[in-house]
Amino acid sequence: MAKDYYKTLGVSRGANEKEIKQAFRKLAKKHHPDANLNDPSAEARFKEINEAYEVLGDKEKRQMYDQFGTTNPQQAGWGGAGGANGAPFNYTNTNVDFGDIGDIFGSLFGRQRSAGVGSPFSGAATMSKGQDLEQRVSITLQEAYTGATRLITKGDRTVRVNIPAGAKTGTKVRLAGEGEQGFNGGQSGDLYLMIEVEPDSRFGREGDDLTTDVKVDMFAALLGGEAEVPTLGRAIRLKIPAGTQSGRRFRLSGKGMPLIGQKDRHGDLFARVLVTVPENLSDEQRDLVEQLRATF
């Protein structure tokens, strides 16, 4: 019974060259013997995938397979039939480009050929880079502002990691060579710390800018005055103009988050004024306020 190479690669009969190559790369990486050292069936499955790609990855062999269900001239009923211009049909000359497949495996496994390292079809040992790993790390907004350090345990070792000032949720910190060990002496993968910045009750964050609320009493809002604004460094005094309305935002340039990799550069801090009013008035105070209201 003829083999269904399309089924082997998991593609449709109308698949184009790019789709076939992508399917082959995915399956070859998954079933490569070096990636399945404890699975004795991986090598057989790997050879089936290679066989399917040798046919479908070659234009002439694929056409022949689509028409006759095989690439063997004898099985196709060609007998001693000749090729173009009556020349004998040379099956061995229609092999898929093994250099192309070699390039694919080089990109999949990071293999470097050397003495004793054969092609991906020879069964010889290959070197391949270990997988990269990810680990989530939480930091406070204050730590994101100043920069932070964390101690990461790797087996019997402790690695000290510096998290840069200005880090935000989604920032990656790379630890070269701290991922999974490579195969057959290959290079180890990397470890990526995925930074998560915890919410802060005092500040909101918009990129490299910060926002905060500042309470101002009604008299400072009416007549003008000052208010203390918190920052992630030292608190500063903000001048409040007379007639300031509740909700007005003041921009404090350079008082936001540091910009990663840009020394001495910061985002801005936006302070929103919230005007407060006395909650418990004495009778005398209420009379005075009533008199003031009457003047308006």
C-alpha positions in Angstrom: 0.0 0.0 0.0 1.4 3.4 -1.0 2.5 5.7 1.8 0.6 8.9 2.3 3.4 11.5 2.6 0.9 14.3 2.9 -0.6 12.7 5.9 2.9 12.0 7.4 3.7 15.8 7.2 0.1 16.8 8.2 -0.4 19.0 5.1 -3.1 19.1 2.4 -2.4 18.0 -1.2 -2.6 21.6 -2.2 0.1 22.7 0.2 2.7 25.0 -1.3 6.5 24.7 -0.9 6.6 27.0 2.1 3.8 25.1 4.0 5.5 21.8 3.4 8.9 23.1 4.6 7.3 24.6 7.7 5.5 21.3 8.5 8.7 19.4 8.1 10.7 21.8 10.3 8.1 21.5 13.1 7.9 17.7 13.0 11.6 17.2 12.6 12.3 19.3 15.7 9.7 17.4 17.6 10.8 13.9 16.7 14.6 14.4 16.3 16.3 11.5 18.2 18.5 14.0 20.0 15.4 15.6 21.5 13.9 12.2 22.4 16.7 10.3 24.0 14.3 8.1 26.0 11.9 7.3 23.1 13.1 4.4 21.0 10.3 5.0 18.4 11.5 8.6 17.7 14.2 7.5 15.2 11.7 5.5 13.1 9.2 8.4 13.1 12.0 10.8 12.2 13.0 8.7 9.2 9.4 8.6 8.0 9.3 12.4 8.2 12.5 12.7 6.2 11.3 10.3 3.6 8.1 12.3 3.1 10.0 15.5 2.8 12.5 14.0 0.3 9.5 13.5 -2.0 7.2 16.4 -1.3 10.1 18.8 -1.0 11.3 18.1 -4.5 9.2 19.4 -7.4 9.8 16.6 -9.9 9.4 13.8 -7.3 6.2 15.4 -6.0 4.7 15.5 -9.4 5.5 11.9 -10.0 4.1 10.9 -6.6 0.9 12.9 -7.2 0.4 11.1 -10.5 1.4 7.6 -9.7 1.4 7.3 -5.9 5.1 6.5 -5.9 8.5 7.8 -7.0 9.8 4.4 -8.1 9.7 4.1 -11.9 9.2 0.3 -11.7 6.2 0.6 -9.3 4.8 3.3 -11.5 4.7 0.9 -14.4 7.4 2.7 -16.4 9.6 -0.4 -16.8 12.6 0.6 -18.8 11.0 3.7 -20.1 13.3 6.6 -20.7 13.2 10.2 -19.4 13.2 13.3 -21.4 14.6 12.9 -25.0 14.7 9.2 -24.5 17.4 9.3 -21.8 17.1 6.6 -19.1 15.2 7.7 -16.1 17.7 8.3 -13.3 15.9 8.0 -10.0 18.9 8.9 -7.8 19.3 12.2 -9.5 15.9 13.4 -8.3 16.9 13.4 -4.7 15.9 16.4 -2.6 18.6 18.9 -1.9 20.2 17.6 1.3 22.0 20.8 1.8 18.7 22.5 2.2 17.7 19.9 4.9 21.0 20.4 6.5 20.4 24.1 6.8 17.0 23.4 8.4 18.6 21.2 11.0 21.3 23.7 11.6 18.7 26.3 12.5 16.6 23.9 14.5 19.3 22.5 16.7 22.1 25.0 16.5 24.4 22.2 15.4 28.0 23.0 14.3 29.5 20.3 12.1 32.9 19.0 13.1 34.9 15.8 12.9 32.6 12.9 13.8 29.4 14.9 13.4 27.5 13.6 10.3 24.5 14.7 8.4 21.1 14.6 10.1 20.4 11.3 8.4 23.5 9.5 9.3 22.5 8.8 12.9 25.8 10.4 14.1 25.7 12.4 17.3 24.9 16.1 16.9 25.3 19.1 19.2 22.3 21.2 19.9 21.7 24.2 22.1 19.6 23.7 25.2 16.2 25.3 25.5 15.7 28.8 26.8 13.8 29.1 30.1 11.6 31.8 31.6 11.0 32.7 35.2 8.7 35.4 36.5 10.0 37.9 39.1 7.9 40.5 40.9 9.3 43.8 42.0 7.8 46.9 43.7 7.4 50.2 41.8 10.0 51.6 44.2 12.4 48.9 43.1 11.6 49.5 39.5 12.5 53.2 40.1 15.9 52.5 41.8 16.8 49.2 40.3 16.8 45.9 42.2 18.7 42.7 42.7 17.4 39.1 43.1 19.2 35.9 44.0 18.2 33.0 41.7 19.0 29.4 42.7 20.4 27.2 39.9 21.0 23.7 41.2 23.7 24.1 43.9 24.6 27.7 42.7 23.1 31.1 43.6 23.2 33.7 40.8 22.9 37.4 41.6 20.8 39.2 39.1 20.6 43.0 38.6 17.2 44.4 37.4 17.7 47.7 35.7 16.1 50.9 36.9 13.1 51.7 34.8 12.0 48.1 34.4 8.3 47.6 33.7 6.0 44.7 33.5 7.1 42.7 30.5 10.8 43.7 30.7 13.1 40.7 30.1 16.4 40.2 31.9 18.7 37.7 30.1 21.0 35.3 32.0 23.2 33.8 29.3 23.9 30.1 29.6 21.5 29.6 32.6 18.8 27.7 30.7 18.7 24.0 29.9 21.9 22.1 29.2 22.6 21.5 25.6 22.7 18.0 23.9 26.0 16.3 23.4 28.1 19.2 24.6 26.1 21.8 22.9 25.7 25.3 24.3 23.3 25.8 27.2 20.2 27.8 26.6 19.5 31.2 28.3 17.3 32.1 31.3 15.0 35.0 30.9 13.5 36.7 34.0 10.1 38.1 33.1 9.6 41.2 35.2 6.2 42.0 36.8 5.9 45.4 38.6 3.4 45.3 41.5 0.7 47.9 41.7 1.4 50.9 44.0 -1.2 52.6 46.1 0.4 56.1 45.6 1.1 56.1 41.9 -0.2 55.1 38.6 2.1 54.4 35.7 1.7 55.2 32.0 4.8 54.0 30.2 7.7 56.0 31.8 5.3 58.6 33.3 3.7 58.5 36.7 0.4 59.9 38.0 -0.6 60.8 41.6 -3.4 62.6 43.4 -2.7 65.6 45.6 -5.3 66.8 48.1 -5.6 70.6 48.4 -7.9 72.4 50.8 -10.5 74.8 49.5 -8.7 77.9 50.7 -5.4 77.1 48.9 -7.5 76.3 45.8 -9.4 79.6 46.2 -6.6 81.9 47.2 -3.4 80.1 46.1 -0.9 78.3 48.1 1.4 75.2 48.2 0.9 71.4 48.4 3.3 68.6 49.0 3.6 66.1 46.1 5.0 62.6 46.8 7.6 61.2 44.3 9.6 58.0 44.3 12.5 60.2 45.4 12.0 63.1 47.7 8.7 64.9 48.1 8.5 68.3 46.5 6.4 71.5 47.0 4.0 72.4 44.3 2.8 76.0 43.9 -1.0 76.1 43.6 -2.4 79.1 41.7 -5.4 80.9 43.0 -8.6 79.6 41.5 -7.3 76.1 40.9 -10.2 73.7 40.0 -10.4 70.2 41.4 -9.1 67.7 38.8 -6.5 70.0 37.3 -3.2 68.2 36.4 0.2 69.7 37.0 3.2 68.3 35.1 6.4 67.8 37.1 9.1 67.3 34.4 11.7 64.6 35.0 10.0 63.2 38.1 8.7 60.0 36.6 10.4 56.7 35.9 14.0 56.3 34.7 14.4 55.4 31.0 16.2 52.0 30.7 19.6 52.5 29.2 19.4 56.3 29.1 21.4 57.7 31.9 19.8 60.7 33.8 16.7 60.6 31.7 13.3 60.2 33.3 9.6 60.4 32.4 7.3 63.0 34.0 5.0 63.0 37.0 1.5 64.3 36.7 -0.1 65.5 39.9 -3.9 65.8 39.9 -5.4 68.2 42.4 -8.3 67.0 44.5 -9.9 70.0 46.3 -11.1 69.1 49.8 -13.7 70.9 51.9 -14.3 70.9 55.7 -16.8 68.2 56.7 -17.9 69.5 60.2 -18.6 73.2 60.4 -19.5 75.0 63.6 -22.5 77.3 63.6 -20.3 80.3 63.4 -18.3 78.9 60.5 -21.4 78.0 58.6 -22.7 81.5 59.0 -19.5 82.9 57.6 -19.6 80.5 54.6 -23.2 81.6 54.0 -22.2 85.2 54.0 -19.4 84.4 51.6 -21.7 82.6 49.3 -24.1 85.5 49.3 -21.4 87.7 47.9 -21.2 85.5 44.8 
